[in-house]
C-alpha cells in the first residue's frame, strides 16, 4: 500500500511540475495567483508523501543490491 502511495506521489508531483512549467500563470491577476498557490500547495503535499514513504524507497533499493 505504501508503494502505491509512493508511486501516486511521484506521478502527481511530475504532472504538477509539468503543468507549472508549461502553463505558468499570470501572477498579476488574482486568479493566476490562486492557481499558482494551489499548484505549490499540491507540490508540497507530494513532497511530504515522498518523504513519509522514504523507508519504502530504501527497502526497494536493498532488494536490488548485488550481494557478493
C-alpha distance (Angstrom), angle and dihedral (degrees) to the residues before:
residue distance angle dihedral
X1 . . .
X2 3.78 . .
X3 3.77 90.3 .
X4 3.79 89.9 54.7
X5 3.80 89.6 49.4
X6 3.80 90.4 50.7
X7 3.80 91.5 50.0
X8 3.81 91.6 49.9
X9 3.81 91.4 48.1
X10 3.79 92.5 51.6
X11 3.82 93.0 45.8
X12 3.79 92.2 47.8
X13 3.80 92.4 46.7
X14 3.80 90.9 50.7
X15 3.81 93.1 48.0
X16 3.80 92.0 46.7
X17 3.79 92.1 49.6
X18 3.82 89.8 48.9
X19 3.81 92.3 51.9
X20 3.80 91.5 45.5
X21 3.79 91.9 53.0
X22 3.80 98.7 38.7
X23 3.81 97.7 43.1
X24 3.80 105.8 28.3
X25 3.81 107.4 -177.5
X26 3.78 126.6 -123.2
X27 3.81 101.8 -105.8
X28 3.79 93.6 -163.3
X29 3.81 90.6 74.6
X30 3.78 125.0 68.2
X31 3.83 93.2 -127.2
X32 3.80 90.9 52.2
X33 3.78 91.2 50.1
X34 3.82 91.7 49.8
X35 3.83 90.9 48.5
X36 3.80 91.3 49.5
X37 3.82 91.5 48.3
X38 3.81 92.0 50.2
X39 3.80 91.5 49.7
X40 3.82 91.0 50.7
X41 3.82 91.7 48.4
X42 3.83 90.6 50.3
X43 3.81 90.2 50.2
X44 3.81 90.8 50.4
X45 3.81 90.6 50.8
X46 3.80 89.7 51.4
X47 3.80 92.2 48.7
X48 3.81 89.4 50.7
X49 3.82 90.1 51.6
X50 3.78 91.5 50.1
X51 3.82 91.3 49.7
X52 3.81 91.7 48.8
X53 3.82 90.5 51.1
X54 3.80 94.0 49.3
X55 3.86 93.3 113.3
X56 3.81 88.4 59.6
X57 3.80 90.0 55.6
X58 3.80 92.4 51.8
X59 3.82 91.8 47.2
X60 3.80 91.6 52.0
X61 3.81 90.4 46.6
X62 3.81 91.3 51.3
X63 3.83 91.9 51.9
X64 3.78 92.0 59.0
X65 3.80 97.2 42.8
X66 3.80 112.6 118.2
X67 3.78 111.6 -117.0
X68 3.77 116.6 -151.9
